[in-house]
């Protein structure tokens, strides 16, 4: 990880509360908007390649 959202400390959750309000649109539209927001919250720039460590021994006789 290279960055996280400040509200949650996670790279894939910005803390937005997914719900419907009393005067919201129909449920299918709200669900599609929530799905789009969750997709956009998973910012690929917040991730980086993992660090790899290689160990080895060499024996010479």
C-alpha positions in Angstrom: 0.0 0.0 0.0 1.2 3.4 -0.7 -1.8 5.5 0.5 -5.0 5.1 2.5 -8.1 7.1 3.1 -7.8 9.3 6.2 -11.2 8.6 7.6 -10.9 4.8 7.7 -7.2 4.1 7.3 -8.0 1.6 4.6 -7.0 1.7 0.9 -10.4 0.4 -0.4 -12.9 2.1 1.9 -13.3 5.9 2.1 -15.9 5.8 4.9 -18.9 6.7 2.7 -22.1 5.3 4.3 -24.0 3.4 1.7 -27.7 3.9 2.4 -30.9 5.5 1.1 -32.4 8.7 2.2 -36.2 9.3 2.7 -36.5 11.2 -0.5 -34.2 9.0 -2.6 -34.8 7.7 -6.0 -35.9 4.1 -6.7 -33.8 1.4 -5.0 -32.3 0.1 -8.2 -30.8 3.5 -9.0 -29.5 3.9 -5.5 -27.9 0.5 -5.6 -26.2 1.2 -8.9 -24.8 4.5 -7.6 -23.5 2.7 -4.4 -21.9 0.0 -6.6 -20.2 2.7 -8.7 -19.0 4.5 -5.6 -17.5 1.4 -4.1 -15.8 0.6 -7.4 -14.3 4.1 -7.6 -13.2 4.0 -3.9 -10.9 1.1 -4.8 -8.2 3.4 -6.2 -5.5 1.3 -7.9 -2.9 4.0 -7.2 -3.2 3.2 -3.5 -1.5 -0.1 -4.1 2.0 -1.0 -5.1 3.9 -4.2 -5.8 4.7 -6.2 -2.7 8.2 -6.1 -1.3 10.1 -9.4 -1.9 13.1 -10.6 0.1 15.3 -13.3 -1.3 17.6 -15.3 0.9 20.1 -17.8 -0.3 23.2 -19.9 0.7 26.0 -20.9 -1.5 28.3 -23.8 -0.5 31.6 -24.2 -2.2 33.8 -27.3 -1.6 
